[in-house]
Amino acid sequence: MFTLRQVGCNARSMLGSLRQMSASAGPLVDVAVDNAGVATVTMQRLPVNSLNLDLLTEMNKTLDDLAKNKTRGMILTSASPTVFSAGLDIMEMYNPDFKRAETFWNTLQDVWLKLFGSGYPTAAAINGHAPAGGCLLALSCEYRVMATGKFTIGLNETALGIVAPTWFIDSMCNTITSREAEFALTTGRMFSVDEALKTGLIDETAADKAGTIEKCRGFIKKFERISPMARAATKQKIREIPLRKLMQNRQKDTEEFLNYLKNPMVQKGLEMYIASLKQKAKK
Ligand SMILES: CC(C)(COP(=O)(O)OP(=O)(O)OC[C@H]1O[C@@H](n2cnc3c(N)ncnc32)[C@H](O)[C@@H]1OP(=O)(O)O)[C@@H](O)C(=O)NCCC(=O)NCCS
């Protein structure tokens, strides 16, 4: 379900497995494996990597394949020069086909469970804006490096009249203090790169995309002498409660999402937000 490029040639066994996976390549996710066996996963649903069902399905499959092939680590980034991901594709939520909306939400849950709960190290090379679901993906990784520039990152759901699900909130609280998360979430705060660094929402900055990837690679390198099993089990223990909460409440969480979409006020809010985005794009 994704395209494959090789970077370097020492990751032979990994590469062999990845080649098999690339037989069913799709266009929205690119995977490149470096000499150390670290996979750089690039979202490439341009212009803004909004997370629709197709992109999420490819990401879900990619995460399965990386786990199966025992990747040494994963760096998540974007093919856009200015946007990491614009978050959930609003068109999946506006006047939706409810059967598709259910599959969409279940796939997003799967992606989060696999990314937040992965045994291998994960880092986000945030080379542009990361609102809402884009921020969620970054928060699901263990380390975040953001490119400097006039970019913003945050969970802005309340600004759209949407309530962020518990697991979005848990991801934020796993990264910054509950107090800061509450303030940011209730106000729909979008952080500048400097503010994100100061708050701890991101760990480092870099001048450009190459720099963000290099620093992510440096983070993953820290685990070279650490037992992968001990590492994965420790991460699992730290992340266990939010993961278990969603696994035990998936159905209820999905129903809540679908009920939101059935609310005329929410639909009106989405309609106005889409109009404002289109208006902005025309200027
Ligand atoms: C991410 C962002 C900062 C990028 O800004 P930009 O580079 O100037 O790009 P634009 O805003 O012009 O968006 C490009 C196109 O993507 C569309 N788009 C942007 N975000 C989208 C989203 N989340 N879902 C669907 N479409 C989206 C825009 O409507 C525009 O479509 P058009 O070309 O048909 O007019 C900006 O698009 C944005 O803020 N998006 C909304 C993010 C958000 O609130 N997501 C929450 C979803 S729950």
The ligand as an ORCA input file, in Angstrom:
! r2SCAN-3c Opt
* xyz 0 1
  C      -2.897     23.370      7.403
  C      -3.033     24.809      6.923
  C      -2.432     25.754      7.971
  C      -2.281     24.941      5.606
  O      -2.464     26.239      5.068
  P      -2.138     26.516      3.520
  O      -0.832     25.895      3.183
  O      -2.296     27.981      3.311
  O      -3.207     25.667      2.706
  P      -4.750     26.030      2.465
  O      -5.403     26.480      3.732
  O      -4.848     26.941      1.282
  O      -5.334     24.605      2.089
  C      -5.111     23.990      0.831
  C      -6.366     23.217      0.452
  O      -6.544     22.171      1.418
  C      -7.840     22.267      1.996
  N      -7.733     21.855      3.412
  C      -6.940     22.373      4.365
  N      -7.106     21.710      5.526
  C      -8.019     20.754      5.289
  C      -8.614     19.744      6.098
  N      -8.287     19.567      7.383
  N      -9.530     18.932      5.536
  C      -9.868     19.081      4.239
  N      -9.348     20.026      3.428
  C      -8.430     20.838      3.948
  C      -8.202     23.752      1.855
  O      -9.625     23.926      1.912
  C      -7.644     24.060      0.496
  O      -8.541     23.510     -0.457
  P      -8.732     24.206     -1.909
  O      -7.366     24.172     -2.549
  O      -9.730     23.322     -2.585
  O      -9.233     25.597     -1.659
  C      -4.514     25.202      6.729
  O      -4.989     24.512      5.590
  C      -5.406     24.845      7.879
  O      -5.391     25.512      8.903
  N      -6.231     23.792      7.708
  C      -7.207     23.378      8.669
  C      -6.569     22.664      9.795
  C      -7.583     22.230     10.808
  O      -8.187     23.031     11.491
  N      -7.806     20.931     10.890
  C      -8.744     20.393     11.823
  C      -9.549     19.360     11.164
  S     -10.638     18.625     12.352
*
